[in-house]
Amino acid sequence: MEIIKNRPIPPSGQNGRARLSKYDIADQMEVGDCVVVADRKEAAAVTRRLIRADKKATRRQLPDGTIGVWRIE
């Protein structure tokens, strides 16, 4: 065991690592931006992330079977 001086404290999360999510991209979306996801479960997760950030979203099934999630406000 050793004493370490002046070491910065890492962000809280699992084992000192910052908790990252693949849905963090929703925080970077601007009005009119679209994210294409594979299934309804992922679309719901992106939509929830936008709604929790007080942003409005809509989603539509695309011709290839994927789902698009748009930020609308």
Buried (B, 14 or more C-beta within 10 A) or exposed (E): EEEEEEEEEEEEEEEEEEEEEEBEEBEEBEEEBBBEBEEEEBBBBBBEBBEEEEBEBEBEEEEEEEBBBBBEE
